[in-house]
Amino acid sequence: MKIKLLALLLALTALLTACGGEASGYRTAGDLGGQELCAAFREGDPLHDIFTAGMMVLAADGTVEQLSLKWFGDEDAASFPADGSMSVWLENQPQRTFILGYYRGSRPLCFEENGAVTGFDAELFAEICRRLGWEIRYQAIDHGTAEVELASGNVDCVAGGYGTDDGSKGLALGPTYMSCKYEVVAMASSGISRKGELKDKVVGTVASSTMGAALEADTGLMKKIGSVRAFFSEDDCFAALNGGMVDAIIVSSLCADYYMK
């Protein structure tokens, strides 16, 4: 009897996995490519070297593994080159406030909840700042504005969803630490299980984002869907999906996994 029960549980687990987490009420229906995530700094800014060193130190002492396990459920999901000797870069630096720019609503990387900013990137940069003895502030920005925000001095770095495909003209990029896909997500009850079933449907994505660009680049899909609605953030995309404003959304696999867990 116990063997039969175990077999049933394993079968149910496999079914839920195959359905893309339908127990959450959502379903994935394919992807549109993806990109590598990193952090962007002003070109020539010493902050690039300081924080790259900080990432390497946190990778060496296990902090990155702990944060990865906390936010992604896998200690190996995010990784940086490890080098504890780079800690010298965190010593005797002039005191200052560091402003981290992040794409608003980028769960689980950097997002606001209950009046506080949290997430993997938020905690990673906060820990580096703690070791430097610096204050950290967070500034939400819109997709497609990283270069402008950095050039103007409004922020010192852009992370929390920034990737190698976002454009790096005049920017210095930190090490890539994980990859994500651009996934099609629909309600589990919608009957949409693959991209081919988006014919005449309303699809939502984030304005001026690489996710939106990936959708536009898929000319075959664009010819099929009914219309595209643009939102400010991935959180807004899920709110629109939940509210029936769209039939499906294009979001990062990280955000999709966060909502579907």
N, C-alpha and C positions, 0 to 999 in steps of 0.2 A: 504493500500500500504506500509506504514511504517513497519507494522508488518511482511509482506511478505519479505521486504528487510532485516529486522533484522534476520529473520529466515534463509535467504540465506547466510548472512554474518557468522552466527553461524555455518552453515553447512560447509562453506568453511574453517573456522578456524579448525573445527573438522577434516576435510579431511587432511589439512596440518599437523596437529598434528599426525594423524594416519600414515602418510607417513614418519614420522621421519624427518620433516623439509625439504621436497623435494623442497620447494621454493628456498632453498640455492643452489640447484644443487646436493645435496648429499642425501643419504638414508641410514638409519641404517638397518642392516639385522641380528639382534640378538646380543648376548653377550657371553663372555667366562669367567664368574665369575668376580671377582674384588678384591679390598682390601681397608683397612683403611689408610688414609694419616696421617703422623706425621712428626716430625723433629728428626734428629739423631745427637747425640753429642758423643764425646769420653767418654768412661766409666770413671767415677770418676772426670770428668771435671766440675768445679763449674759453667761453662756457662750453663750447663743443668738446674740447679736450678734457675739461674738468669733469663733465658729466659722463663722458665716455669712460673715463677712468673710474668714476663712481659705479657705473654699471658693471664693470669688470670686477671691482672689489665685491659688490653684492653677489655676483655670480660665484665668486670664489668662496665666500663664507656661508653659502646656502640660503641667503635671503631671497634670491630670485626663485629658487625651487619652492620655498615656503609660500611666496606670493602666487606663484603659478598654480600650486595645488589649491590654494584658497579660492582663486578667482576662476580657474579653468578646470579644476578637478583632476589635474595631471601635473605633477611636478616638472615634467619635461616639456610641457606645452610651449613655454617661453624660455629662451636661453640666450645668453650673451657670452662672448669670450671671457674666460675666467683668469684673473691675475691679481692676487692679493697684494703684490708689491706696488700696484698703482695707487695704493692708499696715500702715498706721499703727495699726490695731487690734491688730496682733501685736507691737507695741513696748512695752517698759516695763510689761509685765503682771506682777503679783506671782507669784512662783514657787509651784507647787503640783503635786499629782498629779491627773490627769484620769482618771476611770473611765468607760470606754465599755462600755455594756451592749449585748449583741447576742443575737438569737435563736439558740440553739445549733444547730450543724449547718447554717447557712445558706450553703451554697456557691453561688457563689464570692464572696459579699459579706463574710462574716466566719465563720471556722470554725477549729477546732483541728486541727492536723496535726503529728505528730511532736513533740508537746509544746509547740508554739508556735501562736499565733493569727495567722492570715494572711487574705488576701482583699482585695477592692477597698476596702471601708469601713475595714478594719483599717489598711491602708497609708495611706489618705487622712487619717484622723484622726491617725495616728502622725506624718505629715509636718507637719501643722498644729502638733501639740504640739512637734515638733522645732524649728520656727521660733519658737515661743513660749518655748522653753527649758524646757518642762514634761516631766514624766515621764507616761507613759500606762500604764494598766493595763486589762485586759479582763475583763469579767464576763459569763459566759453566763447568760441568763435564759430562762424559758419564755414561750411565746406567751401573750398575754392578761394579762401582769403588768407591762407597761411603766409604767403610771400608778403602780402600787404601788411599784415599784422606784425610780422617780424621786422620788416623794413622800417615801419613807423615807430618801432620801439614799444608798441602796446604790450607785446609779450616778448619773453627771452627765448622761448622754445615752443614748438608745437609738437605735441604727441597725442595720445588719446584718440587713435584712429588715423593718424597721418601715415601714409604709405609711400613706397617708392614710385608709384604711378601718379602721385599727386602733383608732380612737377617740382624741380629743385633748382631752378634758375636763380643764381645768387645765394644759394643756401648750402650749408654744410650738413650732411646727414650723419646721424649716429649709426651704430651697427643695427642691422635688422635683427629682430628677436622672435618673430613668429610670422606665419602666413595666415591669410584668411581667404575664403571664397566669397563671391557675391551670390547669395542664394535666393531663389524664388520661394516665398513662404505664402501659404494660403490657409484658410480655416480648414480644419480636418473635415468639417461637415460640407464643404463647398463642392466636393467631387473633383477638384483640381489636383491631379497627382503628377503631372508632367507639364513641361513648357508648352507642348503642342495643344494643351487644353485651355490656353489663354486667349483663344480666338474671340474677338469682340469684347474682351474683358477690360476692366479699368485696373491699371497697374500703378502702384505708388512707389516712389523712391525718393532719395534725398536730393534736393536741388544742388546743382553745381558740384556733384560728387563723382568720384570714380565709378561708383555703383551705377549712377545715372548714365555715365559715359559708356559703360559696358552694355547697358540696355540699348542705347542708341546705336552702338556698333553692331548689334545683332540685327541686321536689316531684315532677315527672314522673320524674326519674332515681331519686330516693329510693324511689319506689314499685316500681321495677324491680329494684334491686340487692338482694342477699341480706342483707348486713349491712355495717356500718362498723366498722373498728378504728382506734383513735386511738393515735398514737405521739408521743414527745416532740419529735422533730425530723424534718426532711426526710431526713437521713442514715439515721435509723431506718426511715423509710418505704422507702427503697431497699433497706436490709438485709432488711426483711420481704418485699419483692417478690422479691429474689434468693433468699431462703430458702423461697419458696413459701407463706408465711404468708397472703398476700393475692394476689388476681388482678390488681389494678390499684391505683394510688395517685394521689392528687391532690397535686401539688406545684407550686411556682412554675416558670415557664418558664426562669428563670435557672438554677435547680438542675437542672432537666431537661436543659438544654443542656450544663451542666457534665458530667453523667454520660454524656451521649450523644455527646460530641465524640470 
